Amino acid sequence: MIDKKKAYEERVESQLKAWSAEIDRMKAELQCAAADAKIKAQDKLDELTHKRDSAQRKLEELKLRSADAWEEITDDVERAWGDLKDAIKGARDALKKGA
């Protein structure tokens, strides 16, 4: 059980780090965007940052769970994961439209 929990934590943490790097890259791109595009994209990036923070909190909650109880929170983690994934796609699309 512990190995399965640890592997799950590592997978979520790794993806969260990759998405955090992508968020930072999109924020840098936003600095070069035109004013109209900045307004639209900034809203998406704000939403994205909120969802990333939510996913990070779920990951931390998962880490605090015992080896026997961690699976109880995986639905919440997966939901936060999906929300973040969708928000990243929306932010990417907003940046592309503004480019």
CNS distance restraints for C-alpha pairs under 8 A (distance, minus, plus):
assign (resid   1 and name CA) (resid   5 and name CA) 6.18 0.50 0.50
assign (resid   1 and name CA) (resid  67 and name CA) 5.98 0.50 0.50
assign (resid   1 and name CA) (resid  68 and name CA) 7.13 0.50 0.50
assign (resid   2 and name CA) (resid   6 and name CA) 5.99 0.50 0.50
assign (resid   2 and name CA) (resid  67 and name CA) 5.31 0.50 0.50
assign (resid   3 and name CA) (resid   7 and name CA) 6.02 0.50 0.50
assign (resid   4 and name CA) (resid   8 and name CA) 6.17 0.50 0.50
assign (resid   5 and name CA) (resid   9 and name CA) 6.14 0.50 0.50
assign (resid   5 and name CA) (resid  67 and name CA) 6.70 0.50 0.50
assign (resid   5 and name CA) (resid  70 and name CA) 6.97 0.50 0.50
assign (resid   5 and name CA) (resid  71 and name CA) 7.91 0.50 0.50
assign (resid   6 and name CA) (resid  10 and name CA) 6.11 0.50 0.50
assign (resid   7 and name CA) (resid  11 and name CA) 6.15 0.50 0.50
assign (resid   8 and name CA) (resid  12 and name CA) 6.22 0.50 0.50
assign (resid   9 and name CA) (resid  13 and name CA) 5.95 0.50 0.50
assign (resid   9 and name CA) (resid  59 and name CA) 7.14 0.50 0.50
assign (resid   9 and name CA) (resid  62 and name CA) 7.51 0.50 0.50
assign (resid   9 and name CA) (resid  63 and name CA) 7.08 0.50 0.50
assign (resid  10 and name CA) (resid  14 and name CA) 5.87 0.50 0.50
assign (resid  11 and name CA) (resid  15 and name CA) 6.26 0.50 0.50
assign (resid  12 and name CA) (resid  16 and name CA) 6.04 0.50 0.50
assign (resid  12 and name CA) (resid  59 and name CA) 7.28 0.50 0.50
assign (resid  13 and name CA) (resid  17 and name CA) 6.17 0.50 0.50
assign (resid  13 and name CA) (resid  59 and name CA) 7.28 0.50 0.50
assign (resid  14 and name CA) (resid  18 and name CA) 6.35 0.50 0.50
assign (resid  15 and name CA) (resid  19 and name CA) 6.11 0.50 0.50
assign (resid  16 and name CA) (resid  20 and name CA) 6.03 0.50 0.50
assign (resid  16 and name CA) (resid  52 and name CA) 7.54 0.50 0.50
assign (resid  16 and name CA) (resid  55 and name CA) 7.82 0.50 0.50
assign (resid  16 and name CA) (resid  56 and name CA) 7.47 0.50 0.50
assign (resid  17 and name CA) (resid  21 and name CA) 6.27 0.50 0.50
assign (resid  18 and name CA) (resid  22 and name CA) 6.35 0.50 0.50
assign (resid  19 and name CA) (resid  23 and name CA) 6.11 0.50 0.50
assign (resid  19 and name CA) (resid  88 and name CA) 7.84 0.50 0.50
assign (resid  20 and name CA) (resid  24 and name CA) 6.28 0.50 0.50
assign (resid  20 and name CA) (resid  52 and name CA) 7.47 0.50 0.50
assign (resid  21 and name CA) (resid  25 and name CA) 6.24 0.50 0.50
assign (resid  22 and name CA) (resid  26 and name CA) 6.14 0.50 0.50
assign (resid  23 and name CA) (resid  27 and name CA) 6.17 0.50 0.50
assign (resid  23 and name CA) (resid  45 and name CA) 7.51 0.50 0.50
assign (resid  23 and name CA) (resid  48 and name CA) 7.68 0.50 0.50
assign (resid  23 and name CA) (resid  49 and name CA) 7.63 0.50 0.50
assign (resid  23 and name CA) (resid  88 and name CA) 7.65 0.50 0.50
assign (resid  24 and name CA) (resid  28 and name CA) 6.32 0.50 0.50
assign (resid  25 and name CA) (resid  29 and name CA) 6.31 0.50 0.50
assign (resid  26 and name CA) (resid  30 and name CA) 6.10 0.50 0.50
assign (resid  26 and name CA) (resid  45 and name CA) 7.95 0.50 0.50
assign (resid  26 and name CA) (resid  91 and name CA) 7.94 0.50 0.50
assign (resid  26 and name CA) (resid  92 and name CA) 7.52 0.50 0.50
assign (resid  26 and name CA) (resid  95 and name CA) 7.56 0.50 0.50
assign (resid  27 and name CA) (resid  31 and name CA) 6.67 0.50 0.50
assign (resid  27 and name CA) (resid  45 and name CA) 7.37 0.50 0.50
assign (resid  28 and name CA) (resid  32 and name CA) 7.29 0.50 0.50
assign (resid  29 and name CA) (resid  33 and name CA) 6.65 0.50 0.50
assign (resid  29 and name CA) (resid  95 and name CA) 7.83 0.50 0.50
assign (resid  30 and name CA) (resid  38 and name CA) 5.99 0.50 0.50
assign (resid  30 and name CA) (resid  41 and name CA) 7.16 0.50 0.50
assign (resid  30 and name CA) (resid  42 and name CA) 7.57 0.50 0.50
assign (resid  30 and name CA) (resid  95 and name CA) 7.18 0.50 0.50
assign (resid  31 and name CA) (resid  38 and name CA) 7.59 0.50 0.50
assign (resid  33 and name CA) (resid  37 and name CA) 6.04 0.50 0.50
assign (resid  33 and name CA) (resid  38 and name CA) 5.83 0.50 0.50
assign (resid  33 and name CA) (resid  98 and name CA) 6.73 0.50 0.50
assign (resid  33 and name CA) (resid  99 and name CA) 6.53 0.50 0.50
assign (resid  34 and name CA) (resid  38 and name CA) 6.08 0.50 0.50
assign (resid  34 and name CA) (resid  98 and name CA) 7.18 0.50 0.50
assign (resid  34 and name CA) (resid  99 and name CA) 7.86 0.50 0.50
assign (resid  35 and name CA) (resid  39 and name CA) 6.51 0.50 0.50
assign (resid  36 and name CA) (resid  40 and name CA) 6.68 0.50 0.50
assign (resid  36 and name CA) (resid  98 and name CA) 7.65 0.50 0.50
assign (resid  37 and name CA) (resid  41 and name CA) 5.90 0.50 0.50
assign (resid  37 and name CA) (resid  94 and name CA) 7.74 0.50 0.50
assign (resid  37 and name CA) (resid  95 and name CA) 7.22 0.50 0.50
assign (resid  37 and name CA) (resid  97 and name CA) 7.64 0.50 0.50
assign (resid  37 and name CA) (resid  98 and name CA) 4.51 0.50 0.50
assign (resid  37 and name CA) (resid  99 and name CA) 7.56 0.50 0.50
assign (resid  38 and name CA) (resid  42 and name CA) 5.63 0.50 0.50
assign (resid  38 and name CA) (resid  98 and name CA) 7.58 0.50 0.50
assign (resid  39 and name CA) (resid  43 and name CA) 6.60 0.50 0.50
assign (resid  40 and name CA) (resid  44 and name CA) 6.84 0.50 0.50
assign (resid  40 and name CA) (resid  94 and name CA) 6.86 0.50 0.50
assign (resid  41 and name CA) (resid  45 and name CA) 6.12 0.50 0.50
assign (resid  41 and name CA) (resid  91 and name CA) 6.40 0.50 0.50
assign (resid  41 and name CA) (resid  94 and name CA) 5.33 0.50 0.50
assign (resid  41 and name CA) (resid  95 and name CA) 5.84 0.50 0.50
assign (resid  41 and name CA) (resid  98 and name CA) 7.66 0.50 0.50
assign (resid  42 and name CA) (resid  46 and name CA) 5.99 0.50 0.50
assign (resid  43 and name CA) (resid  47 and name CA) 6.30 0.50 0.50
assign (resid  44 and name CA) (resid  48 and name CA) 6.04 0.50 0.50
assign (resid  44 and name CA) (resid  87 and name CA) 7.24 0.50 0.50
assign (resid  44 and name CA) (resid  90 and name CA) 6.75 0.50 0.50
assign (resid  44 and name CA) (resid  91 and name CA) 5.08 0.50 0.50
assign (resid  44 and name CA) (resid  94 and name CA) 7.23 0.50 0.50
assign (resid  45 and name CA) (resid  49 and name CA) 6.03 0.50 0.50
assign (resid  45 and name CA) (resid  91 and name CA) 5.97 0.50 0.50
assign (resid  46 and name CA) (resid  50 and name CA) 6.29 0.50 0.50
assign (resid  47 and name CA) (resid  51 and name CA) 6.24 0.50 0.50
assign (resid  47 and name CA) (resid  87 and name CA) 6.97 0.50 0.50
assign (resid  48 and name CA) (resid  52 and name CA) 6.10 0.50 0.50
assign (resid  48 and name CA) (resid  84 and name CA) 6.55 0.50 0.50
assign (resid  48 and name CA) (resid  87 and name CA) 5.27 0.50 0.50
assign (resid  48 and name CA) (resid  88 and name CA) 6.24 0.50 0.50
assign (resid  48 and name CA) (resid  91 and name CA) 7.20 0.50 0.50
assign (resid  49 and name CA) (resid  53 and name CA) 6.18 0.50 0.50
assign (resid  50 and name CA) (resid  54 and name CA) 6.25 0.50 0.50
assign (resid  51 and name CA) (resid  55 and name CA) 6.17 0.50 0.50
assign (resid  51 and name CA) (resid  80 and name CA) 7.07 0.50 0.50
assign (resid  51 and name CA) (resid  83 and name CA) 6.66 0.50 0.50
assign (resid  51 and name CA) (resid  84 and name CA) 5.25 0.50 0.50
assign (resid  51 and name CA) (resid  87 and name CA) 7.38 0.50 0.50
assign (resid  52 and name CA) (resid  56 and name CA) 6.11 0.50 0.50
assign (resid  52 and name CA) (resid  84 and name CA) 5.93 0.50 0.50
assign (resid  53 and name CA) (resid  57 and name CA) 6.23 0.50 0.50
assign (resid  54 and name CA) (resid  58 and name CA) 6.35 0.50 0.50
assign (resid  54 and name CA) (resid  80 and name CA) 6.64 0.50 0.50
assign (resid  55 and name CA) (resid  59 and name CA) 6.21 0.50 0.50
assign (resid  55 and name CA) (resid  77 and name CA) 6.70 0.50 0.50
assign (resid  55 and name CA) (resid  80 and name CA) 5.05 0.50 0.50
assign (resid  55 and name CA) (resid  81 and name CA) 6.10 0.50 0.50
assign (resid  55 and name CA) (resid  84 and name CA) 7.21 0.50 0.50
assign (resid  56 and name CA) (resid  60 and name CA) 6.25 0.50 0.50
assign (resid  57 and name CA) (resid  61 and name CA) 6.15 0.50 0.50
assign (resid  58 and name CA) (resid  62 and name CA) 6.09 0.50 0.50
assign (resid  58 and name CA) (resid  76 and name CA) 7.10 0.50 0.50
assign (resid  58 and name CA) (resid  77 and name CA) 5.57 0.50 0.50
assign (resid  58 and name CA) (resid  80 and name CA) 7.40 0.50 0.50
assign (resid  59 and name CA) (resid  63 and name CA) 6.26 0.50 0.50
assign (resid  59 and name CA) (resid  77 and name CA) 6.75 0.50 0.50
assign (resid  60 and name CA) (resid  64 and name CA) 6.46 0.50 0.50
assign (resid  61 and name CA) (resid  65 and name CA) 6.63 0.50 0.50
assign (resid  62 and name CA) (resid  70 and name CA) 5.96 0.50 0.50
assign (resid  62 and name CA) (resid  73 and name CA) 6.53 0.50 0.50
assign (resid  62 and name CA) (resid  74 and name CA) 7.66 0.50 0.50
assign (resid  62 and name CA) (resid  77 and name CA) 7.86 0.50 0.50
assign (resid  63 and name CA) (resid  70 and name CA) 7.81 0.50 0.50
assign (resid  65 and name CA) (resid  69 and name CA) 5.82 0.50 0.50
assign (resid  65 and name CA) (resid  70 and name CA) 4.94 0.50 0.50
assign (resid  66 and name CA) (resid  70 and name CA) 5.82 0.50 0.50
assign (resid  69 and name CA) (resid  73 and name CA) 7.94 0.50 0.50
assign (resid  70 and name CA) (resid  74 and name CA) 7.04 0.50 0.50
assign (resid  73 and name CA) (resid  77 and name CA) 6.33 0.50 0.50
assign (resid  74 and name CA) (resid  78 and name CA) 5.95 0.50 0.50
assign (resid  75 and name CA) (resid  79 and name CA) 6.08 0.50 0.50
assign (resid  76 and name CA) (resid  80 and name CA) 6.18 0.50 0.50
assign (resid  77 and name CA) (resid  81 and name CA) 5.99 0.50 0.50
assign (resid  78 and name CA) (resid  82 and name CA) 6.08 0.50 0.50
assign (resid  79 and name CA) (resid  83 and name CA) 6.17 0.50 0.50
assign (resid  80 and name CA) (resid  84 and name CA) 6.13 0.50 0.50
assign (resid  81 and name CA) (resid  85 and name CA) 6.14 0.50 0.50
assign (resid  82 and name CA) (resid  86 and name CA) 6.15 0.50 0.50
assign (resid  83 and name CA) (resid  87 and name CA) 6.13 0.50 0.50
assign (resid  84 and name CA) (resid  88 and name CA) 6.12 0.50 0.50
assign (resid  85 and name CA) (resid  89 and name CA) 6.41 0.50 0.50
assign (resid  86 and name CA) (resid  90 and name CA) 6.25 0.50 0.50
assign (resid  87 and name CA) (resid  91 and name CA) 6.11 0.50 0.50
assign (resid  88 and name CA) (resid  92 and name CA) 6.08 0.50 0.50
assign (resid  89 and name CA) (resid  93 and name CA) 6.15 0.50 0.50
assign (resid  90 and name CA) (resid  94 and name CA) 6.14 0.50 0.50
assign (resid  91 and name CA) (resid  95 and name CA) 6.16 0.50 0.50
assign (resid  92 and name CA) (resid  96 and name CA) 6.18 0.50 0.50
assign (resid  93 and name CA) (resid  97 and name CA) 6.17 0.50 0.50
assign (resid  94 and name CA) (resid  98 and name CA) 6.29 0.50 0.50
assign (resid  95 and name CA) (resid  99 and name CA) 6.18 0.50 0.50
